[in-house]
């Protein structure tokens, strides 16, 4: 098994059931995007957070 798959398997067993369920949903979405070769079209959470951070910054003069 791939190291990432092993890590995910371990975490899914350790996390609270609600957290594991949320992770499963999001991972399923990523797999579906990858299957359709559209990962580059989907907004990444980090890019979204960068924009939100920029919007929260006070204006510079």
N, C-alpha and C positions, 0 to 999 in steps of 0.2 A: 504494500500500500504506500502511496505517496506520503511524504512527511506532512504536507498540509492536510491531507485527508485524515491522517492519524491525529493531528492536533485538533482538528474540528471535531472528530468523533469523541475525543476525550473531553473537550469543552462542552459539547452538547449534553454529555452525561453529568457534568459538574454544575452547570448553570441551573437556575430556577426554571421550572417548566415554561413559564411565560417568556423568559429570555430565550430559551432554546427554540420555542415555537416561532418567535419573531426572527431569530437568526435563520431558521429553516426557510421561512417565507422569502426573506431577502436573498438568500443564497439561491433559491429556486429561480427568482427573478433574474439574477446574474447569469445563471446557466441558460435560461431561455434566451436572453439577449445574446450570449455567446453563440448559441446554436443558430441564431439568425444573423450572425456576424454584424451586429449593430451595437456592440459595446462602446464604440467610439461616439455614437450618437447620444447615448444616455449621459445625463449629467452625473458627474461623480460627486459624492458627498463633500469631498475636500474642496473641489472647485466651488461648489455652492456655498460652503462655509467661508471661503476666501472672499466671495462677493459680499456676503452678509457682514463680514468683519470690516470690509472697506466702507460699506454703507453706514456702519456704526461709528466710524472714526470721525472725530471733529474735523471740520474743514481747516486746511492749512492756508496761511496767507503769506 
